[in-house]
């Protein structure tokens, strides 16, 4: 067997082995990256300068529609109210680059924070190259020949300076330049046309708006946690069956039944099986009962004689999740 085939078989073995390992899906609450925004949830979004892609409107729409656990997170001040006050104060949106003006307008419309920005004109870079194709040299296709096809690559970029001013304190909560790029390819023998710079820039504006919204909001993160399936002690036949049945119930989403069998396993092993404690911890973590999960993970950790990768990761992860949820709840309840 040559080296290439050996690597292919090894890779296939790894994929099959990984896919056979039972996992549980976890949905964990993560806090917003920009913590201070949770104290200023009544927001106005101004028209950004040089905004040919409607970035400010996209951000306003995403913030307005964002919900978590079925509740709206932000209150968005009407754009009409903002424009009315600007008109009365004889200010243009360009005047809102001045923090003093922003605070003044924010107070008049009752906003706790104002988001303003400046969009850099989209960039476009085209380049040309050739790709090889293969075709039959004759009708019977007994011989193949290669030939070049001319292709074009287009890279479009978009950037925006965005900042948030706290109206009450009169200082900047957030200020950063966000940018996104996208590349597209078109060859002479395909029917897919390259998008215009404006079309591509509009899609990039959506991505920037998504990224910005993500920074300002608590959100759920999904990941998988591996269960331990092999006994760590010399299990009896009955104990092996308890573990097997518990894992089967976990697979079916019957955590209540799985917990009962794992508790029976713990009792029958005199509380000496870290596998049972760890798998119970995974169930509690999946249910969002982090304090109970931590207790079970700590039991498993204390029973380890040699390091077990899954348990080490669980102890570190659950402590982090507890802290993150605490911060997230603070943000949600402000």
C-alpha positions as CSV (number, residue, x, y, z in Angstrom):
1,X,0.0,0.0,0.0
2,X,1.4,3.4,-1.0
3,X,1.7,6.4,1.4
4,X,-1.2,8.3,-0.2
5,X,-3.6,5.4,0.3
6,X,-2.4,4.9,3.9
7,X,-3.2,8.5,4.7
8,X,-6.6,8.3,3.1
9,X,-7.5,5.2,5.2
10,X,-6.2,6.9,8.3
11,X,-8.3,10.0,7.6
12,X,-11.4,7.8,7.0
13,X,-10.8,6.0,10.2
14,X,-10.6,9.2,12.2
15,X,-13.8,10.5,10.6
16,X,-15.7,7.3,11.3
17,X,-14.3,7.1,14.9
18,X,-15.3,10.7,15.6
19,X,-18.8,10.3,14.1
20,X,-19.4,7.2,16.3
21,X,-18.7,9.1,19.5
22,X,-21.9,10.1,21.2
23,X,-22.3,13.8,21.7
24,X,-24.8,16.1,23.4
25,X,-25.7,19.5,22.0
26,X,-25.3,22.5,24.4
27,X,-26.9,25.9,24.0
28,X,-25.1,28.4,26.2
29,X,-25.8,32.1,26.8
30,X,-22.8,34.4,26.0
31,X,-22.7,38.1,27.1
32,X,-22.4,41.0,24.7
33,X,-18.8,42.0,23.9
34,X,-19.7,45.7,24.4
35,X,-20.9,45.6,28.0
36,X,-21.8,49.3,28.5
37,X,-24.5,49.2,25.8
38,X,-26.7,47.2,28.1
39,X,-27.1,50.3,30.3
40,X,-28.1,52.4,27.3
41,X,-30.7,50.3,25.4
42,X,-32.8,53.2,24.1
43,X,-30.9,54.0,20.9
44,X,-31.0,56.3,18.0
45,X,-29.2,55.5,14.7
46,X,-28.2,58.5,12.6
47,X,-27.8,58.5,8.8
48,X,-24.1,57.6,8.3
49,X,-22.0,59.9,6.1
50,X,-21.3,58.7,2.5
51,X,-23.6,55.8,3.1
52,X,-24.4,54.5,-0.4
53,X,-25.1,51.0,0.9
54,X,-27.7,51.8,3.5
55,X,-25.6,50.6,6.4
56,X,-27.2,52.8,9.0
57,X,-30.7,51.5,8.0
58,X,-29.5,47.9,8.1
59,X,-28.0,48.4,11.6
60,X,-31.2,50.1,12.8
61,X,-33.4,47.3,11.4
62,X,-31.2,44.6,13.0
63,X,-31.1,46.2,16.4
64,X,-34.8,46.9,16.3
65,X,-35.7,43.3,15.4
66,X,-33.2,41.7,17.8
67,X,-34.9,39.5,20.4
68,X,-33.6,37.1,23.0
69,X,-35.8,34.6,24.7
70,X,-38.7,36.2,23.0
71,X,-38.1,39.7,24.3
72,X,-36.8,42.8,22.5
73,X,-33.4,43.9,23.7
74,X,-33.3,47.5,22.3
75,X,-35.8,50.4,22.0
76,X,-35.0,52.3,18.8
77,X,-35.9,56.0,18.6
78,X,-37.8,56.8,15.5
79,X,-35.7,58.1,12.6
80,X,-38.5,60.6,11.9
81,X,-38.2,62.0,15.4
82,X,-34.4,62.3,15.0
83,X,-34.7,64.1,11.6
84,X,-37.3,66.4,13.1
85,X,-35.1,67.5,15.9
86,X,-32.1,67.9,13.6
87,X,-34.2,70.1,11.4
88,X,-35.4,72.2,14.3
89,X,-31.8,72.6,15.6
90,X,-30.7,73.4,12.0
91,X,-28.2,70.6,12.0
92,X,-27.3,68.1,9.3
93,X,-26.2,64.5,10.1
94,X,-22.7,65.7,9.3
95,X,-23.0,67.9,12.4
96,X,-23.3,64.8,14.6
97,X,-19.6,64.1,14.3
98,X,-19.4,66.6,17.2
99,X,-19.9,64.9,20.5
100,X,-21.5,68.0,22.0
101,X,-24.1,68.1,19.3
102,X,-24.7,64.3,19.7
103,X,-25.4,64.7,23.4
104,X,-27.7,67.7,22.8
105,X,-29.7,65.9,20.2
106,X,-29.8,62.7,22.2
107,X,-31.2,64.5,25.2
108,X,-33.9,66.2,23.1
109,X,-35.2,62.9,21.6
110,X,-34.8,60.9,24.9
111,X,-32.2,58.5,23.6
112,X,-29.6,57.0,26.0
113,X,-27.1,56.4,23.2
114,X,-26.6,57.5,19.6
115,X,-24.9,55.5,16.9
116,X,-23.2,57.4,14.1
117,X,-20.8,56.4,11.4
118,X,-18.9,57.1,8.2
119,X,-18.8,54.6,5.4
120,X,-15.7,54.4,3.2
121,X,-16.5,54.0,-0.6
122,X,-16.3,50.4,-1.6
123,X,-13.1,49.2,-3.2
124,X,-12.8,46.9,-6.2
125,X,-9.8,45.0,-7.5
126,X,-10.0,42.9,-10.7
127,X,-7.3,40.5,-11.7
128,X,-7.0,37.9,-14.5
129,X,-5.6,34.4,-14.6
130,X,-6.0,31.1,-16.5
131,X,-7.4,27.8,-15.5
132,X,-6.8,24.5,-17.2
133,X,-9.7,22.5,-18.6
134,X,-9.8,18.9,-20.0
135,X,-11.7,17.8,-23.1
136,X,-11.7,14.8,-25.5
137,X,-9.3,15.0,-28.3
138,X,-11.6,13.0,-30.6
139,X,-15.2,11.7,-30.8
140,X,-14.4,8.4,-29.1
141,X,-12.5,10.3,-26.4
142,X,-9.6,7.9,-26.5
143,X,-7.3,10.8,-25.7
144,X,-7.7,13.8,-23.5
145,X,-6.2,17.3,-24.0
146,X,-5.9,20.3,-21.8
147,X,-6.6,23.9,-22.8
148,X,-6.5,27.2,-20.9
149,X,-9.6,29.3,-20.1
150,X,-9.3,32.9,-19.2
151,X,-10.8,33.8,-15.8
152,X,-11.4,37.0,-13.8
153,X,-11.2,37.5,-10.0
154,X,-12.9,40.4,-8.4
155,X,-12.3,41.4,-4.8
156,X,-14.7,44.0,-3.3
157,X,-14.1,45.6,0.1
158,X,-16.2,47.8,2.4
159,X,-15.3,49.5,5.6
160,X,-17.1,51.8,8.1
161,X,-16.1,53.8,11.1
162,X,-18.9,53.3,13.7
163,X,-19.2,54.8,17.1
164,X,-21.6,54.9,20.0
165,X,-21.9,57.9,22.3
166,X,-23.4,57.6,25.8
167,X,-25.8,60.6,26.1
168,X,-25.9,60.7,29.9
169,X,-22.1,60.5,30.4
170,X,-21.2,62.3,27.2
171,X,-18.4,59.8,26.3
172,X,-17.8,57.2,23.7
173,X,-19.0,53.7,24.5
174,X,-17.6,52.1,21.3
175,X,-15.5,53.3,18.4
176,X,-14.1,50.9,15.8
177,X,-13.6,50.5,12.0
178,X,-15.4,47.4,10.8
179,X,-14.5,46.0,7.4
180,X,-15.4,43.0,5.2
181,X,-14.1,41.7,1.9
182,X,-15.5,39.2,-0.6
183,X,-14.0,37.6,-3.7
184,X,-15.8,36.4,-6.8
185,X,-14.6,34.4,-9.9
186,X,-15.9,34.3,-13.4
187,X,-14.4,32.2,-16.3
188,X,-15.1,32.5,-20.0
189,X,-16.8,29.1,-20.1
190,X,-19.3,29.6,-17.2
191,X,-22.5,31.5,-17.2
192,X,-22.1,33.0,-13.7
193,X,-21.6,36.8,-14.0
194,X,-19.5,38.8,-11.6
195,X,-21.6,41.0,-9.3
196,X,-21.2,44.8,-9.6
197,X,-19.3,46.6,-7.0
198,X,-22.6,48.1,-5.6
199,X,-24.3,44.7,-5.4
200,X,-21.3,43.2,-3.6
201,X,-21.0,46.2,-1.3
202,X,-24.6,45.9,-0.3
203,X,-24.0,42.3,0.8
204,X,-20.9,43.3,2.7
205,X,-22.9,46.0,4.4
206,X,-25.3,43.3,5.7
207,X,-22.3,41.4,7.1
208,X,-20.9,44.5,8.8
209,X,-24.4,45.2,10.3
210,X,-24.6,41.6,11.5
211,X,-21.1,41.8,13.1
212,X,-21.9,45.1,14.8
213,X,-25.2,43.8,16.2
214,X,-23.4,40.7,17.4
215,X,-21.0,42.8,19.4
216,X,-23.8,44.7,21.2
217,X,-26.1,41.8,22.1
218,X,-26.1,38.7,24.4
219,X,-26.5,35.6,22.2
220,X,-26.7,31.8,22.4
221,X,-23.7,29.7,21.3
222,X,-24.2,26.1,20.3
223,X,-21.6,23.4,20.6
224,X,-21.3,19.7,21.2
225,X,-19.9,17.8,24.3
226,X,-18.7,14.3,24.1
227,X,-20.0,11.7,26.5
228,X,-17.9,9.0,28.0
229,X,-19.1,5.6,26.8
230,X,-16.5,3.1,28.2
231,X,-16.4,1.9,31.8
232,X,-13.6,3.3,34.0
233,X,-13.9,0.4,36.4
234,X,-14.4,-3.4,36.2
235,X,-18.2,-3.0,35.6
236,X,-20.4,-6.0,36.2
237,X,-22.8,-7.0,33.4
238,X,-25.6,-5.1,35.2
239,X,-23.5,-1.9,35.5
240,X,-22.5,-2.1,31.9
241,X,-26.2,-2.3,31.0
242,X,-27.0,0.7,33.2
243,X,-24.4,2.8,31.3
244,X,-25.6,1.6,27.9
245,X,-29.3,2.2,28.6
246,X,-28.5,5.7,30.1
247,X,-26.6,6.6,26.9
248,X,-29.4,5.4,24.8
249,X,-31.9,7.6,26.6
250,X,-29.5,10.6,26.2
251,X,-29.5,9.9,22.5
252,X,-33.3,10.1,22.5
253,X,-33.3,13.3,24.5
254,X,-34.8,11.6,27.6
255,X,-32.5,13.2,30.1
256,X,-34.8,12.4,33.0
257,X,-34.6,8.6,32.3
258,X,-30.9,8.8,31.6
259,X,-30.3,10.6,34.9
260,X,-32.1,7.8,36.8
261,X,-29.9,5.1,35.3
262,X,-26.7,7.0,35.9
263,X,-27.7,7.6,39.5
264,X,-28.3,3.8,39.8
265,X,-24.8,3.3,38.3
266,X,-23.3,5.7,40.8
267,X,-25.0,3.8,43.7
268,X,-24.0,0.4,42.4
269,X,-20.3,1.5,42.1
270,X,-20.3,3.1,45.6
271,X,-19.7,6.5,43.9
272,X,-16.4,5.5,42.4
273,X,-17.1,5.7,38.7
274,X,-16.1,9.1,37.2
275,X,-17.8,8.1,33.9
276,X,-21.2,8.2,35.6
277,X,-20.6,11.5,37.3
278,X,-19.2,13.1,34.1
279,X,-22.1,12.0,32.0
280,X,-24.5,13.3,34.6
281,X,-22.7,16.6,34.4
282,X,-23.1,16.7,30.6
283,X,-26.9,16.2,31.0
284,X,-27.2,19.0,33.6
285,X,-25.1,21.3,31.4
286,X,-27.4,20.5,28.4
287,X,-30.4,21.4,30.6
288,X,-28.7,24.7,31.6
289,X,-28.3,23.6,35.3
290,X,-24.7,24.8,35.5
291,X,-24.3,24.6,39.3
292,X,-25.4,21.0,39.3
293,X,-23.2,20.2,36.3
294,X,-20.3,21.8,38.1
295,X,-20.9,19.6,41.2
296,X,-20.9,16.4,39.1
297,X,-17.9,17.4,37.1
298,X,-16.0,18.2,40.3
299,X,-16.9,14.7,41.6
300,X,-15.6,13.2,38.4
301,X,-12.4,15.3,38.6
302,X,-11.8,14.1,42.2
303,X,-12.1,10.5,41.1
304,X,-9.5,10.7,38.3
305,X,-6.2,9.0,38.9
306,X,-4.8,10.0,35.6
307,X,-5.9,13.0,33.5
308,X,-9.0,12.5,31.4
309,X,-9.2,15.1,28.6
310,X,-13.0,15.3,28.6
311,X,-13.2,15.9,32.3
312,X,-10.4,18.5,32.3
313,X,-12.2,20.4,29.5
314,X,-15.6,20.1,31.3
315,X,-14.2,21.6,34.6
316,X,-12.7,24.6,32.8
317,X,-15.8,25.0,30.5
318,X,-18.4,25.0,33.2
319,X,-16.6,27.6,35.3
320,X,-16.5,29.8,32.2
321,X,-20.1,29.2,31.4
322,X,-21.2,30.2,34.9
323,X,-19.4,33.5,34.7
324,X,-20.6,34.2,31.2
325,X,-24.2,33.5,32.1
326,X,-23.9,35.7,35.2
327,X,-22.7,38.6,33.0
328,X,-25.3,37.9,30.4
329,X,-28.1,38.1,33.0
330,X,-26.8,41.3,34.3
331,X,-26.9,42.8,30.8
332,X,-30.4,41.5,30.2
333,X,-31.8,42.8,33.4
334,X,-30.3,46.3,33.2
